[in-house]
Amino acid sequence: MTLPDMDKDLSAYTDFQKLSDRVVYWERRFALTNPDAEDEVRFKEIAAKHSTRVLSVMRAG
């Protein structure tokens, strides 16, 4: 499991609920890797980027 893999996977979701469920999945997998502080920040940035993207699509219509 790598952060680029997670980024690619999350980019496929356009439904916020499905994206949220998938972020929880990746969060569990990510925790098993014993990430350092820098990777934790990158994880949160990736999750936030995709959440913002999906919410923008929802607002647009």
Biopython code that builds the backbone (N, CA, C, O; Angstrom):
import numpy as np
from Bio.PDB.StructureBuilder import StructureBuilder

atoms = [
    (1, "MET", "N", (0.846, -1.170, 0.000)),
    (1, "MET", "CA", (0.000, 0.000, 0.000)),
    (1, "MET", "C", (0.887, 1.227, 0.000)),
    (1, "MET", "O", (1.753, 1.396, 0.859)),
    (2, "THR", "N", (0.656, 2.065, -0.968)),
    (2, "THR", "CA", (1.393, 3.320, -1.017)),
    (2, "THR", "C", (0.413, 4.479, -1.125)),
    (2, "THR", "O", (-0.742, 4.305, -1.514)),
    (3, "LEU", "N", (0.887, 5.635, -0.781)),
    (3, "LEU", "CA", (0.028, 6.810, -0.890)),
    (3, "LEU", "C", (-0.370, 7.099, -2.335)),
    (3, "LEU", "O", (-1.512, 7.498, -2.565)),
    (4, "PRO", "N", (0.515, 6.917, -3.324)),
    (4, "PRO", "CA", (0.064, 7.090, -4.715)),
    (4, "PRO", "C", (-1.045, 6.105, -5.107)),
    (4, "PRO", "O", (-1.936, 6.455, -5.882)),
    (5, "ASP", "N", (-0.993, 4.877, -4.577)),
    (5, "ASP", "CA", (-2.065, 3.905, -4.841)),
    (5, "ASP", "C", (-3.387, 4.410, -4.272)),
    (5, "ASP", "O", (-4.430, 4.323, -4.920)),
    (6, "MET", "N", (-3.327, 4.937, -3.056)),
    (6, "MET", "CA", (-4.528, 5.461, -2.425)),
    (6, "MET", "C", (-5.067, 6.646, -3.221)),
    (6, "MET", "O", (-6.272, 6.745, -3.452)),
    (7, "ASP", "N", (-4.183, 7.538, -3.637)),
    (7, "ASP", "CA", (-4.588, 8.709, -4.410)),
    (7, "ASP", "C", (-5.296, 8.286, -5.692)),
    (7, "ASP", "O", (-6.342, 8.834, -6.039)),
    (8, "LYS", "N", (-4.734, 7.327, -6.383)),
    (8, "LYS", "CA", (-5.324, 6.834, -7.634)),
    (8, "LYS", "C", (-6.689, 6.192, -7.373)),
    (8, "LYS", "O", (-7.642, 6.431, -8.114)),
    (9, "ASP", "N", (-6.778, 5.383, -6.327)),
    (9, "ASP", "CA", (-8.035, 4.712, -5.996)),
    (9, "ASP", "C", (-9.129, 5.724, -5.653)),
    (9, "ASP", "O", (-10.252, 5.617, -6.146)),
    (10, "LEU", "N", (-8.808, 6.688, -4.823)),
    (10, "LEU", "CA", (-9.816, 7.664, -4.398)),
    (10, "LEU", "C", (-10.268, 8.568, -5.535)),
    (10, "LEU", "O", (-11.372, 9.110, -5.495)),
    (11, "SER", "N", (-9.436, 8.732, -6.533)),
    (11, "SER", "CA", (-9.809, 9.600, -7.656)),
    (11, "SER", "C", (-10.973, 9.035, -8.464)),
    (11, "SER", "O", (-11.597, 9.762, -9.236)),
    (12, "ALA", "N", (-11.270, 7.757, -8.299)),
    (12, "ALA", "CA", (-12.356, 7.115, -9.051)),
    (12, "ALA", "C", (-13.740, 7.393, -8.452)),
    (12, "ALA", "O", (-14.750, 7.118, -9.100)),
    (13, "TYR", "N", (-13.806, 7.923, -7.246)),
    (13, "TYR", "CA", (-15.089, 8.094, -6.560)),
    (13, "TYR", "C", (-15.661, 9.489, -6.768)),
    (13, "TYR", "O", (-14.959, 10.494, -6.653)),
    (14, "THR", "N", (-16.961, 9.524, -7.078)),
    (14, "THR", "CA", (-17.660, 10.799, -7.225)),
    (14, "THR", "C", (-18.825, 10.920, -6.241)),
    (14, "THR", "O", (-19.440, 11.981, -6.139)),
    (15, "ASP", "N", (-19.125, 9.860, -5.529)),
    (15, "ASP", "CA", (-20.175, 9.859, -4.513)),
    (15, "ASP", "C", (-19.505, 10.052, -3.153)),
    (15, "ASP", "O", (-18.590, 9.310, -2.795)),
    (16, "PHE", "N", (-19.970, 11.058, -2.392)),
    (16, "PHE", "CA", (-19.298, 11.383, -1.139)),
    (16, "PHE", "C", (-19.360, 10.242, -0.129)),
    (16, "PHE", "O", (-18.371, 9.985, 0.558)),
    (17, "GLN", "N", (-20.490, 9.554, -0.021)),
    (17, "GLN", "CA", (-20.605, 8.461, 0.945)),
    (17, "GLN", "C", (-19.649, 7.327, 0.596)),
    (17, "GLN", "O", (-18.984, 6.778, 1.475)),
    (18, "LYS", "N", (-19.580, 6.977, -0.678)),
    (18, "LYS", "CA", (-18.661, 5.914, -1.104)),
    (18, "LYS", "C", (-17.212, 6.333, -0.886)),
    (18, "LYS", "O", (-16.380, 5.525, -0.474)),
    (19, "LEU", "N", (-16.917, 7.596, -1.165)),
    (19, "LEU", "CA", (-15.568, 8.101, -0.924)),
    (19, "LEU", "C", (-15.235, 8.028, 0.560)),
    (19, "LEU", "O", (-14.138, 7.611, 0.930)),
    (20, "SER", "N", (-16.168, 8.428, 1.406)),
    (20, "SER", "CA", (-15.950, 8.383, 2.854)),
    (20, "SER", "C", (-15.671, 6.964, 3.327)),
    (20, "SER", "O", (-14.771, 6.737, 4.137)),
    (21, "ASP", "N", (-16.445, 6.011, 2.819)),
    (21, "ASP", "CA", (-16.228, 4.609, 3.178)),
    (21, "ASP", "C", (-14.847, 4.139, 2.733)),
    (21, "ASP", "O", (-14.171, 3.403, 3.450)),
    (22, "ARG", "N", (-14.443, 4.566, 1.559)),
    (22, "ARG", "CA", (-13.149, 4.144, 1.018)),
    (22, "ARG", "C", (-11.989, 4.777, 1.792)),
    (22, "ARG", "O", (-10.949, 4.146, 1.982)),
    (23, "VAL", "N", (-12.170, 6.021, 2.236)),
    (23, "VAL", "CA", (-11.133, 6.663, 3.045)),
    (23, "VAL", "C", (-10.936, 5.886, 4.346)),
    (23, "VAL", "O", (-9.805, 5.711, 4.798)),
    (24, "VAL", "N", (-12.020, 5.423, 4.943)),
    (24, "VAL", "CA", (-11.918, 4.617, 6.167)),
    (24, "VAL", "C", (-11.141, 3.336, 5.886)),
    (24, "VAL", "O", (-10.303, 2.932, 6.693)),
    (25, "TYR", "N", (-11.408, 2.698, 4.757)),
    (25, "TYR", "CA", (-10.671, 1.494, 4.354)),
    (25, "TYR", "C", (-9.171, 1.796, 4.262)),
    (25, "TYR", "O", (-8.349, 1.073, 4.824)),
    (26, "TRP", "N", (-8.828, 2.866, 3.551)),
    (26, "TRP", "CA", (-7.414, 3.218, 3.382)),
    (26, "TRP", "C", (-6.788, 3.626, 4.708)),
    (26, "TRP", "O", (-5.610, 3.363, 4.947)),
    (27, "GLU", "N", (-7.562, 4.259, 5.562)),
    (27, "GLU", "CA", (-7.052, 4.673, 6.869)),
    (27, "GLU", "C", (-6.634, 3.457, 7.691)),
    (27, "GLU", "O", (-5.593, 3.475, 8.349)),
    (28, "ARG", "N", (-7.441, 2.408, 7.654)),
    (28, "ARG", "CA", (-7.099, 1.170, 8.371)),
    (28, "ARG", "C", (-5.836, 0.535, 7.805)),
    (28, "ARG", "O", (-4.945, 0.129, 8.551)),
    (29, "ARG", "N", (-5.769, 0.452, 6.479)),
    (29, "ARG", "CA", (-4.580, -0.132, 5.838)),
    (29, "ARG", "C", (-3.342, 0.703, 6.128)),
    (29, "ARG", "O", (-2.262, 0.170, 6.384)),
    (30, "PHE", "N", (-3.511, 2.005, 6.086)),
    (30, "PHE", "CA", (-2.399, 2.918, 6.318)),
    (30, "PHE", "C", (-1.865, 2.775, 7.741)),
    (30, "PHE", "O", (-0.652, 2.814, 7.950)),
    (31, "ALA", "N", (-2.741, 2.612, 8.707)),
    (31, "ALA", "CA", (-2.336, 2.474, 10.109)),
    (31, "ALA", "C", (-1.465, 1.241, 10.323)),
    (31, "ALA", "O", (-0.606, 1.230, 11.205)),
    (32, "LEU", "N", (-1.683, 0.213, 9.525)),
    (32, "LEU", "CA", (-0.892, -1.013, 9.661)),
    (32, "LEU", "C", (0.559, -0.839, 9.216)),
    (32, "LEU", "O", (1.404, -1.677, 9.529)),
    (33, "THR", "N", (0.853, 0.236, 8.495)),
    (33, "THR", "CA", (2.211, 0.458, 7.993)),
    (33, "THR", "C", (3.084, 1.225, 8.974)),
    (33, "THR", "O", (4.252, 1.482, 8.682)),
    (34, "ASN", "N", (2.544, 1.597, 10.129)),
    (34, "ASN", "CA", (3.270, 2.405, 11.113)),
    (34, "ASN", "C", (3.874, 3.651, 10.465)),
    (34, "ASN", "O", (5.095, 3.806, 10.430)),
    (35, "PRO", "N", (3.025, 4.528, 9.959)),
    (35, "PRO", "CA", (3.506, 5.701, 9.221)),
    (35, "PRO", "C", (4.215, 6.713, 10.121)),
    (35, "PRO", "O", (3.927, 6.816, 11.313)),
    (36, "ASP", "N", (5.138, 7.452, 9.527)),
    (36, "ASP", "CA", (5.763, 8.545, 10.268)),
    (36, "ASP", "C", (4.883, 9.791, 10.140)),
    (36, "ASP", "O", (3.880, 9.781, 9.426)),
    (37, "ALA", "N", (5.261, 10.841, 10.827)),
    (37, "ALA", "CA", (4.436, 12.059, 10.866)),
    (37, "ALA", "C", (4.265, 12.671, 9.477)),
    (37, "ALA", "O", (3.190, 13.172, 9.150)),
    (38, "GLU", "N", (5.308, 12.636, 8.666)),
    (38, "GLU", "CA", (5.236, 13.213, 7.318)),
    (38, "GLU", "C", (4.224, 12.465, 6.455)),
    (38, "GLU", "O", (3.449, 13.086, 5.728)),
    (39, "ASP", "N", (4.228, 11.134, 6.533)),
    (39, "ASP", "CA", (3.269, 10.346, 5.760)),
    (39, "ASP", "C", (1.843, 10.561, 6.255)),
    (39, "ASP", "O", (0.903, 10.556, 5.460)),
    (40, "GLU", "N", (1.677, 10.750, 7.555)),
    (40, "GLU", "CA", (0.338, 11.014, 8.084)),
    (40, "GLU", "C", (-0.220, 12.320, 7.529)),
    (40, "GLU", "O", (-1.406, 12.410, 7.212)),
    (41, "VAL", "N", (0.635, 13.325, 7.413)),
    (41, "VAL", "CA", (0.207, 14.606, 6.841)),
    (41, "VAL", "C", (-0.160, 14.410, 5.379)),
    (41, "VAL", "O", (-1.185, 14.921, 4.927)),
    (42, "ARG", "N", (0.652, 13.686, 4.639)),
    (42, "ARG", "CA", (0.364, 13.429, 3.223)),
    (42, "ARG", "C", (-0.944, 12.667, 3.066)),
    (42, "ARG", "O", (-1.720, 12.959, 2.156)),
    (43, "PHE", "N", (-1.202, 11.687, 3.945)),
    (43, "PHE", "CA", (-2.450, 10.927, 3.908)),
    (43, "PHE", "C", (-3.644, 11.869, 4.065)),
    (43, "PHE", "O", (-4.601, 11.808, 3.294)),
    (44, "LYS", "N", (-3.576, 12.730, 5.062)),
    (44, "LYS", "CA", (-4.679, 13.664, 5.316)),
    (44, "LYS", "C", (-4.867, 14.635, 4.155)),
    (44, "LYS", "O", (-5.997, 14.987, 3.815)),
    (45, "GLU", "N", (-3.765, 15.066, 3.546)),
    (45, "GLU", "CA", (-3.861, 15.976, 2.399)),
    (45, "GLU", "C", (-4.539, 15.302, 1.210)),
    (45, "GLU", "O", (-5.355, 15.919, 0.525)),
    (46, "ILE", "N", (-4.203, 14.049, 0.969)),
    (46, "ILE", "CA", (-4.817, 13.312, -0.144)),
    (46, "ILE", "C", (-6.308, 13.119, 0.110)),
    (46, "ILE", "O", (-7.127, 13.344, -0.781)),
    (47, "ALA", "N", (-6.659, 12.705, 1.321)),
    (47, "ALA", "CA", (-8.074, 12.511, 1.659)),
    (47, "ALA", "C", (-8.842, 13.827, 1.540)),
    (47, "ALA", "O", (-9.964, 13.846, 1.034)),
    (48, "ALA", "N", (-8.251, 14.912, 1.997)),
    (48, "ALA", "CA", (-8.911, 16.221, 1.917)),
    (48, "ALA", "C", (-9.075, 16.671, 0.470)),
    (48, "ALA", "O", (-10.105, 17.240, 0.108)),
    (49, "LYS", "N", (-8.067, 16.420, -0.354)),
    (49, "LYS", "CA", (-8.134, 16.814, -1.770)),
    (49, "LYS", "C", (-9.320, 16.144, -2.454)),
    (49, "LYS", "O", (-10.061, 16.792, -3.194)),
    (50, "HIS", "N", (-9.501, 14.854, -2.208)),
    (50, "HIS", "CA", (-10.589, 14.133, -2.865)),
    (50, "HIS", "C", (-11.947, 14.491, -2.262)),
    (50, "HIS", "O", (-12.946, 14.539, -2.979)),
    (51, "SER", "N", (-11.993, 14.738, -0.969)),
    (51, "SER", "CA", (-13.251, 15.171, -0.350)),
    (51, "SER", "C", (-13.689, 16.511, -0.922)),
    (51, "SER", "O", (-14.863, 16.702, -1.236)),
    (52, "THR", "N", (-12.757, 17.427, -1.055)),
    (52, "THR", "CA", (-13.056, 18.738, -1.629)),
    (52, "THR", "C", (-13.522, 18.604, -3.071)),
    (52, "THR", "O", (-14.469, 19.270, -3.488)),
    (53, "ARG", "N", (-12.858, 17.748, -3.824)),
    (53, "ARG", "CA", (-13.226, 17.525, -5.229)),
    (53, "ARG", "C", (-14.662, 17.023, -5.339)),
    (53, "ARG", "O", (-15.441, 17.541, -6.140)),
    (54, "VAL", "N", (-15.016, 16.023, -4.543)),
    (54, "VAL", "CA", (-16.356, 15.437, -4.615)),
    (54, "VAL", "C", (-17.409, 16.434, -4.132)),
    (54, "VAL", "O", (-18.484, 16.532, -4.723)),
    (55, "LEU", "N", (-17.114, 17.162, -3.079)),
    (55, "LEU", "CA", (-18.075, 18.159, -2.598)),
    (55, "LEU", "C", (-18.283, 19.265, -3.626)),
    (55, "LEU", "O", (-19.396, 19.773, -3.768)),
    (56, "SER", "N", (-17.242, 19.641, -4.337)),
    (56, "SER", "CA", (-17.370, 20.662, -5.387)),
    (56, "SER", "C", (-18.282, 20.186, -6.502)),
    (56, "SER", "O", (-19.087, 20.956, -7.025)),
    (57, "VAL", "N", (-18.159, 18.923, -6.863)),
    (57, "VAL", "CA", (-19.018, 18.347, -7.904)),
    (57, "VAL", "C", (-20.466, 18.324, -7.430)),
    (57, "VAL", "O", (-21.379, 18.623, -8.199)),
    (58, "MET", "N", (-20.676, 17.969, -6.163)),
    (58, "MET", "CA", (-22.032, 17.924, -5.621)),
    (58, "MET", "C", (-22.665, 19.313, -5.617)),
    (58, "MET", "O", (-23.841, 19.461, -5.951)),
    (59, "ARG", "N", (-21.895, 20.327, -5.243)),
    (59, "ARG", "CA", (-22.420, 21.695, -5.206)),
    (59, "ARG", "C", (-22.735, 22.212, -6.600)),
    (59, "ARG", "O", (-23.692, 22.962, -6.797)),
    (60, "ALA", "N", (-21.921, 21.805, -7.562)),
    (60, "ALA", "CA", (-22.102, 22.282, -8.936)),
    (60, "ALA", "C", (-23.356, 21.701, -9.582)),
    (60, "ALA", "O", (-23.909, 22.270, -10.524)),
    (61, "GLY", "N", (-23.785, 20.580, -9.069)),
    (61, "GLY", "CA", (-25.040, 20.080, -9.587)),
    (61, "GLY", "C", (-24.977, 18.711, -10.030)),
    (61, "GLY", "O", (-25.979, 18.165, -10.493)),
]
sb = StructureBuilder()
sb.init_structure("model")
sb.init_model(0)
sb.init_chain("A")
sb.init_seg("    ")
for serial, (resi, resn, name, xyz) in enumerate(atoms, 1):
    if name == "N":
        sb.init_residue(resn, " ", resi, " ")
    sb.init_atom(name, np.array(xyz, "f"), 0.0, 1.0, " ", f" {name:<3s}", serial, name[0])
structure = sb.get_structure()
